Amino acid sequence: MDGGRTTSELAGRVGLSPATVSHHVTVLREAGLLTSRRIGGVVLHTVTRLGTDLLEPAMTSGIRPCSKPVVRGGI
């Protein structure tokens, strides 16, 4: 993520509600994988170096993210 993405942009990209993405962003930020910064009325989320280091092997191996969320019954 170059300059960062808003929660709504991320939600549109992964096909989840902004509320769900906001929850996941909080978890990823607490884990040190994302940073968030406010610019005016917009919050931009950016992958940290740690996040990039963890994602890079998957990106270079040809693994592609799911186009739709995986829903598991009973969870």
C-alpha positions in Angstrom: 0.0 0.0 0.0 1.8 3.1 -1.2 0.2 6.1 0.5 -2.3 4.1 2.4 -5.9 3.2 2.0 -9.1 4.2 3.8 -11.3 1.7 5.6 -13.9 2.1 2.9 -11.3 1.5 0.1 -10.1 -1.7 1.9 -13.7 -2.8 2.4 -14.6 -2.4 -1.3 -11.5 -4.3 -2.3 -12.1 -7.3 -0.1 -15.9 -7.4 -0.3 -16.6 -6.9 3.5 -18.4 -4.2 5.3 -16.4 -1.1 6.5 -17.3 -2.1 10.1 -15.8 -5.6 9.7 -12.7 -4.1 8.0 -12.4 -1.6 10.8 -12.3 -4.4 13.4 -9.7 -6.3 11.4 -7.6 -3.1 10.9 -7.6 -2.6 14.7 -6.3 -6.2 15.2 -3.6 -5.8 12.5 -2.6 -2.4 13.9 -2.3 -3.9 17.5 -0.1 -6.7 16.0 2.2 -4.1 14.4 1.3 -5.1 10.9 -0.5 -1.8 9.9 -0.2 1.8 10.9 -3.0 4.3 10.7 -2.8 8.1 10.4 -5.4 10.8 10.2 -5.2 13.4 7.5 -8.0 15.9 7.9 -11.2 13.8 8.1 -9.6 10.7 6.5 -7.7 7.8 8.2 -5.2 6.1 6.0 -3.9 2.6 6.8 -0.5 1.5 5.6 1.3 -1.9 5.9 4.3 -1.7 8.2 7.8 -3.1 7.4 6.9 -6.2 9.5 3.7 -6.6 7.6 5.5 -6.3 4.3 8.2 -8.8 5.4 5.4 -11.3 6.3 3.5 -10.8 3.1 6.4 -10.8 0.7 7.0 -14.6 0.6 3.3 -15.1 -0.3 3.4 -12.4 -3.0 6.5 -13.7 -4.7 5.4 -17.4 -4.5 2.4 -16.7 -6.7 -0.1 -17.3 -3.9 -3.2 -15.1 -4.6 -5.6 -13.8 -2.0 -9.2 -15.2 -2.1 -11.5 -13.0 -4.2 -14.3 -13.6 -1.7 -14.2 -14.1 2.1 -14.1 -17.6 3.3 -17.0 -18.4 5.6 -16.7 -21.3 7.9 -19.8 -22.8 9.5 -20.0 -22.8 13.3 -17.3 -20.2 13.8 
